[in-house]
Amino acid sequence: MITIFHRTGERIAETQQKADQNVPDDPVWIDLIQPSEEELWRLPQYLNIALPSREETWRDHALNRMYTRDGTAYMTATLLDDDEARSCGTITLILTPDFLITLRDIDAPVFLQLQERLLLSPKNFQTSTDVLMALVETLILRTAAHAEEVINGLDSLSGRIFSDHGFEGEKRTPSEIMHEVLKALGFYADLNSRIHESTQSLHRLCTYLVNTLPQGNAHVRALKALGSDAFSVTEQSAFLSGKISFQLDAALGMINVEQNQISKIFSTTAVFFLPPALVAGVYGMNFDHMPELHWVIGYPLALGLMGVAVLVPYWVFRRRGWL
């Protein structure tokens, strides 16, 4: 699908374009969402500009390639979506002196926000660089919001893992709760890695634009600030990665403690009942020359020995603090 934002006097209008239609005059931003092969083939003919194929887009993204050809800058970045899976996609940005082209396979809400700003405040977007600046700023702010989501999630999980009251009011066992914590940690670890990938690509894009645009350009200073913001989020994601690893080790340790506690109960029970089993085994051999078998008090004496054999280990374990 092709969406074109073009000037009509003092306003900016939005037009849904088909592959076989001519591009409106004075375009500002041409947004291609999951473009078809026909659209990728016909649009360059109307614009007199080269568009990269899907294979070239993938290769440029994999190699982190950004380049300028005939006054047109070709850039790629990683885009983080707001869907439930927090999926990532590649976006190609083509900056010409007259308009901006974006090619993407992911329909993220950040583009809708930029479209609304473009339509409501057309005076703020006099050049194609203005549109690109607003898009990069929106992407960085949204990625920072995702980083805030990771921080809040990890703080909540930290309370579940380390708080003395983390398991109060729960009908599930601590081991079951920790398994749920492990799933949440896996989600935040995956999200954090995608944040790191996205902010790295955005920082690289800002650095490339700073070195590409003329030094007297009014956007250079703002790009340096945006690049610094992206780098800060990247460093924060690296710190959060270490925090996730620490909480993962702690959650696994809690599961091990719970399992060891269960093993301890079974081991202690076995120790308690081993001496009575020995007494019962001795007097269950039924040899002819066992005088205790014919005693009147033989049976209560055997029961007493079994009780003493249970109580003595229990008393010793309590004295030593093992129970």
C-alpha positions in Angstrom: 0.0 0.0 0.0 1.3 3.5 -0.9 0.3 6.5 1.2 1.4 9.9 -0.1 1.4 13.1 1.8 1.6 16.1 -0.5 1.2 19.9 -0.3 -2.0 21.6 -1.4 -1.4 25.3 -0.8 -0.7 25.7 2.9 -2.1 22.3 3.8 -0.7 18.8 3.6 -3.2 16.2 2.1 -3.1 12.4 2.4 -3.7 10.3 -0.7 -4.0 6.5 -1.0 -2.0 5.7 -4.1 -2.4 2.7 -6.5 0.6 1.3 -8.4 -0.7 2.5 -11.8 -1.5 6.0 -10.7 0.7 9.1 -11.1 2.2 10.6 -8.0 0.5 13.8 -6.9 2.5 17.0 -7.3 4.8 18.3 -4.5 5.0 15.2 -2.3 6.5 15.5 1.2 6.4 11.9 2.4 5.8 8.7 0.5 5.1 5.8 2.8 5.1 2.2 1.4 3.6 -0.5 3.7 4.3 -4.0 2.6 4.7 -2.9 -1.0 4.0 -5.3 -3.8 6.5 -6.1 -6.6 4.4 -4.0 -9.0 4.5 -1.0 -6.6 8.3 -1.3 -6.2 8.6 -1.5 -10.0 6.2 1.4 -11.0 6.8 4.0 -8.3 10.5 4.6 -9.3 9.4 5.3 -12.9 7.1 8.1 -11.6 9.6 9.5 -9.2 12.7 9.0 -11.3 14.5 7.5 -8.3 15.9 4.0 -7.6 14.2 1.9 -4.9 16.0 -1.1 -3.4 14.5 -4.5 -3.8 13.6 -6.7 -0.9 16.9 -8.6 -1.2 18.9 -5.3 -1.3 16.9 -4.1 1.8 17.7 -7.2 3.7 21.4 -7.1 2.6 21.8 -3.4 3.5 20.2 -4.1 6.9 22.4 -7.1 7.6 25.5 -5.2 6.6 24.4 -2.0 8.3 24.9 -0.2 5.0 24.0 3.5 4.6 25.0 5.4 1.5 24.3 8.4 -0.6 23.8 8.2 -4.4 23.1 11.2 -6.6 22.2 13.4 -3.7 19.8 10.8 -2.2 20.6 9.1 1.1 19.6 5.5 1.6 19.4 4.3 5.2 18.0 1.3 7.2 16.9 1.0 10.8 15.2 -1.5 13.1 11.7 -0.7 14.1 10.0 -2.1 17.3 6.3 -2.6 17.1 3.7 -2.2 19.8 2.0 -5.5 19.2 1.7 -8.2 21.9 4.9 -10.0 20.7 6.9 -6.7 20.4 8.0 -7.8 17.0 10.8 -6.1 15.1 11.0 -5.1 11.5 13.3 -3.4 9.1 12.5 0.1 7.7 14.3 1.7 4.8 14.4 5.4 4.7 15.2 7.3 1.4 15.9 11.0 1.9 15.8 13.1 -1.2 16.0 16.9 -1.4 12.2 17.1 -2.1 10.6 14.2 -0.2 11.1 11.3 2.1 10.3 7.6 1.2 9.8 4.9 3.8 9.6 1.2 3.0 8.4 -1.1 5.7 6.7 -4.4 6.4 5.4 -3.5 9.8 2.5 -1.2 10.5 3.6 0.4 13.8 1.5 3.0 15.6 4.4 5.5 15.6 3.8 6.1 11.9 0.1 7.0 12.6 1.3 9.5 15.2 3.6 11.1 12.7 0.9 11.2 10.0 -1.4 13.0 12.4 1.3 15.6 13.2 1.9 16.1 9.5 -1.7 16.8 8.8 -2.4 18.9 11.9 0.8 21.0 11.8 1.9 21.3 8.1 4.0 24.4 8.9 6.4 22.4 11.0 7.3 20.2 8.0 8.7 22.5 5.3 11.3 20.0 4.0 11.8 16.3 3.7 14.5 16.5 6.4 11.8 17.9 8.8 9.7 14.8 8.2 12.7 12.5 8.8 13.7 14.3 12.0 10.2 14.0 13.4 10.1 10.3 12.4 13.5 9.6 14.1 12.5 11.5 17.2 9.2 9.6 17.4 10.9 6.2 17.0 13.5 7.0 19.7 10.8 8.2 22.2 8.7 5.1 21.5 11.7 2.8 22.0 12.5 4.7 25.3 8.9 4.0 26.4 9.4 0.3 25.7 12.6 0.5 27.8 10.5 2.0 30.6 8.2 -1.0 30.3 11.1 -3.3 30.9 12.2 -1.3 33.9 8.8 -1.4 35.5 8.4 -5.1 34.7 11.7 -6.0 36.3 11.0 -3.9 39.4 7.7 -5.8 39.8 9.4 -9.2 39.3 12.1 -8.2 41.8 9.4 -7.8 44.4 8.1 -11.2 43.7 11.5 -12.8 43.9 13.2 -11.0 46.9 10.3 -9.7 49.0 9.5 -11.4 52.3 5.8 -11.1 51.4 6.1 -12.0 47.8 4.2 -15.3 48.2 1.5 -14.1 50.6 -2.1 -14.7 49.5 -0.9 -17.1 46.8 -2.5 -20.6 46.5 0.3 -21.8 44.3 3.6 -23.1 45.5 6.7 -20.9 45.3 8.0 -23.1 42.6 5.0 -22.6 40.4 5.2 -18.8 41.0 8.9 -18.8 40.0 8.1 -20.7 36.8 5.7 -17.8 36.0 8.5 -15.3 36.9 10.9 -17.2 34.5 8.4 -16.8 31.6 8.1 -13.0 32.4 11.9 -12.7 32.5 12.1 -14.4 29.1 9.7 -11.9 27.7 11.5 -8.9 29.1 14.9 -10.3 28.0 13.6 -10.7 24.5 12.1 -7.2 24.5 15.3 -5.7 25.9 17.4 -7.3 23.2 15.1 -5.8 20.5 15.3 -2.4 22.2 19.1 -2.7 22.1 19.0 -3.6 18.4 16.6 -0.8 17.5 18.4 2.0 19.4 21.8 0.9 18.0 20.4 1.2 14.5 18.8 4.6 15.3 22.0 5.9 16.8 23.9 4.7 13.7 21.3 6.5 11.5 21.7 9.8 13.4 25.5 9.6 13.2 25.3 9.0 9.5 23.0 11.9 9.0 25.2 14.2 11.0 28.1 13.3 8.8 26.0 13.6 5.6 24.1 16.8 6.1 26.0 20.1 5.6 27.5 21.3 8.9 25.6 24.5 8.7 22.3 22.6 8.5 19.9 23.6 11.3 19.1 19.9 11.9 22.7 18.8 12.7 22.5 19.9 16.4 19.2 18.2 16.9 20.5 15.0 15.3 23.4 15.0 17.7 21.0 15.3 20.6 18.8 12.5 19.2 21.9 10.3 18.7 22.9 10.9 22.3 19.4 9.9 23.4 19.5 6.7 21.4 23.0 5.9 22.8 21.7 6.5 26.3 18.8 4.0 25.8 21.3 1.5 24.3 23.5 1.8 27.4 20.5 1.4 29.6 19.4 -1.7 27.8 22.9 -3.2 28.4 22.5 -2.5 32.1 19.0 -4.0 32.1 20.5 -7.1 30.4 22.7 -7.6 33.4 19.8 -7.1 35.8 17.7 -9.7 33.9 20.6 -12.2 34.2 20.8 -11.6 37.9 17.1 -12.0 38.4 17.1 -15.1 36.3 19.8 -16.7 38.5 17.8 -15.6 41.6 14.6 -17.2 40.3 16.4 -20.4 39.4 18.0 -20.4 42.9 14.5 -20.0 44.5 13.3 -23.0 42.5 16.3 -25.0 43.6 15.7 -24.0 47.2 12.1 -25.1 47.0 13.1 -28.4 45.4 15.8 -28.9 48.1 13.3 -28.2 50.8 11.1 -31.0 49.4 14.1 -33.3 49.2 14.9 -32.4 52.8 11.5 -33.4 54.0 11.7 -36.8 52.3 15.2 -37.4 53.6 14.3 -36.4 57.1 11.2 -38.7 57.0 13.4 -41.6 55.8 15.8 -41.0 58.7 13.0 -41.0 61.3 11.5 -44.3 60.1 14.8 -46.1 59.4 15.4 -47.1 63.1 11.8 -48.3 63.6 12.1 -50.4 60.5 15.3 -51.9 61.8 13.6 -52.9 65.1 10.6 -54.3 63.2 13.0 -56.2 60.9 14.8 -57.7 63.8 11.7 -58.9 65.6 10.2 -60.1 62.4 12.8 -62.7 61.7 10.9 -65.3 63.8 14.0 -67.4 64.9 13.2 -70.1 67.4 15.7 -68.8 70.0 14.4 -65.3 70.4 13.3 -65.0 74.0 11.7 -61.6 73.5 9.1 -63.3 71.2 7.6 -65.1 74.3 7.7 -62.2 76.7 4.4 -60.8 77.8 5.8 -57.3 77.4 7.6 -58.1 74.1 5.1 -56.4 71.9 4.8 -53.1 73.9 8.6 -53.1 74.3 9.1 -53.3 70.5 6.6 -50.5 70.0 8.4 -48.5 72.7 11.8 -49.0 71.0 10.3 -47.9 67.7 8.9 -44.7 69.3 12.3 -44.0 71.0 14.0 -44.6 67.7 11.8 -41.8 66.1 11.9 -39.3 69.0 15.7 -39.4 69.6 16.6 -38.4 66.0 13.9 -35.8 66.0 15.2 -34.3 69.3 18.8 -34.3 67.9 17.7 -32.6 64.6 15.8 -29.9 66.5 18.7 -29.2 68.8 21.0 -28.7 65.9 18.6 -26.5 64.0 18.2 -28.9 61.1 14.4 -28.7 61.3 
